[in-house]
Amino acid sequence: MATYETEIHTGGGGWQPDEPLTVSIANRGDVVPVDGAPATGATVTWSSDQGNGSVTFFDEGSRFEGTAQFPGEGPVGYRGTLAN
């Protein structure tokens, strides 16, 4: 499981703080280790009534970049850094 401090980028507003994102994925093995972050190059995509997005992780999972769209809003740039 990994928690990220996030930012969104709107058309003319620049980068703005957003709510934290917590990632926890397991299948036959831990995709995201219980005590760590996703591997570099891992991509997570989600879609639900609460919004959708797709992010790719870099620098041993210490940051991600991608896009997101939340209910009633247009798509935005979405990035995050691993919280301490």
C-alpha positions as CSV (number, residue, x, y, z in Angstrom):
1,M,0.0,0.0,0.0
2,A,1.3,3.5,-0.9
3,T,-0.2,6.9,-0.2
4,Y,0.6,9.9,-2.5
5,E,0.1,13.6,-2.1
6,T,-1.5,14.6,-5.3
7,E,-2.0,17.6,-7.6
8,I,-4.3,18.3,-10.5
9,H,-3.6,20.6,-13.4
10,T,-6.5,22.5,-15.0
11,G,-6.4,24.4,-18.2
12,G,-5.5,27.8,-17.0
13,G,-5.1,27.2,-13.2
14,G,-1.7,25.5,-13.1
15,W,-1.0,22.7,-10.5
16,Q,-3.3,22.7,-7.5
17,P,-3.2,20.4,-4.4
18,D,-5.8,17.6,-4.4
19,E,-6.8,14.8,-2.0
20,P,-4.3,12.0,-1.2
21,L,-4.4,8.9,-3.3
22,T,-3.9,5.5,-1.7
23,V,-3.0,2.5,-3.9
24,S,-3.4,-1.1,-2.7
25,I,-3.4,-3.9,-5.3
26,A,-2.9,-7.6,-4.7
27,N,-3.6,-10.7,-6.8
28,R,-1.6,-13.9,-6.6
29,G,1.2,-11.7,-5.3
30,D,1.5,-8.1,-4.1
31,V,1.3,-5.8,-7.1
32,V,1.8,-3.0,-4.6
33,P,3.7,-4.4,-1.6
34,V,2.0,-3.9,1.8
35,D,5.0,-1.8,2.9
36,G,6.0,-0.2,-0.4
37,A,5.1,1.5,-3.6
38,P,4.4,0.2,-7.2
39,A,7.4,-0.6,-9.4
40,T,8.7,1.9,-11.9
41,G,6.6,1.6,-15.1
42,A,3.5,0.1,-13.3
43,T,0.3,1.6,-14.7
44,V,-3.0,1.8,-12.8
45,T,-6.3,2.6,-14.5
46,W,-9.6,3.0,-12.8
47,S,-13.2,3.8,-13.7
48,S,-16.2,4.2,-11.4
49,D,-19.1,6.5,-10.7
50,Q,-16.6,8.5,-8.5
51,G,-14.3,9.2,-11.4
52,N,-11.7,7.7,-13.6
53,G,-8.0,8.0,-14.4
54,S,-4.8,6.4,-15.5
55,V,-1.4,6.9,-13.9
56,T,2.1,5.5,-14.5
57,F,4.7,5.3,-11.6
58,F,8.3,6.4,-11.9
59,D,11.5,6.5,-9.8
60,E,10.9,3.3,-7.9
61,G,7.3,4.3,-7.2
62,S,8.2,7.6,-5.6
63,R,6.0,9.6,-8.0
64,F,3.3,9.2,-10.7
65,E,2.0,11.1,-13.6
66,G,-1.3,10.7,-15.6
67,T,-4.8,12.0,-16.0
68,A,-8.0,11.9,-14.1
69,Q,-11.6,13.0,-14.5
70,F,-14.0,13.5,-11.5
71,P,-17.8,13.7,-11.6
72,G,-19.1,16.9,-13.2
73,E,-15.5,18.0,-14.2
74,G,-13.4,17.7,-17.4
75,P,-10.2,15.7,-17.6
76,V,-7.2,17.1,-15.8
77,G,-3.5,16.3,-15.5
78,Y,-2.8,14.3,-12.3
79,R,0.4,13.7,-10.5
80,G,1.6,12.7,-7.1
81,T,4.6,12.1,-4.8
82,L,4.9,9.4,-2.2
83,A,3.9,10.6,1.2
84,N,6.4,10.1,4.0
